[in-house]
Amino acid sequence: MRRDDIQSLTRAQPFTAFRVTLMNGEEYDVHHPDMIMATNGMAMIARPQQVDTLDERGSVVIVSLGLIQKVEFLTPNAASPTNRSTA
């Protein structure tokens, strides 16, 4: 995956939510273009706070673009606000 690929996804009009799957099986749902930012070699993906925790903060995961196995668009039924990452 390249930085330009991520930028194309986030700049699409209208924006379509998508799921990033890493080589290790971790998945991150991106529901808004501001939830992901790509630079040369890496992507920063925002993870919103989990509904079932008392922690009011979200977090950011930084991943190598080379570790992204696939990106798939989310259908309206699959686009849930939860994050499937196990990390």
KARA-V708965 format. One record per helix or strand. SS is the DSSP state (A for helix, B for strand). FROM is the first residue (numbers start at 1). TO is the last residue. If there is no record, write none. Layout:
SS,FROM,TO  SS,FROM,TO
This chain:
A,3,11  B,18,22  B,27,30  A,33,35  B,36,39  B,42,47  B,59,64  A,65,67  B,68,73
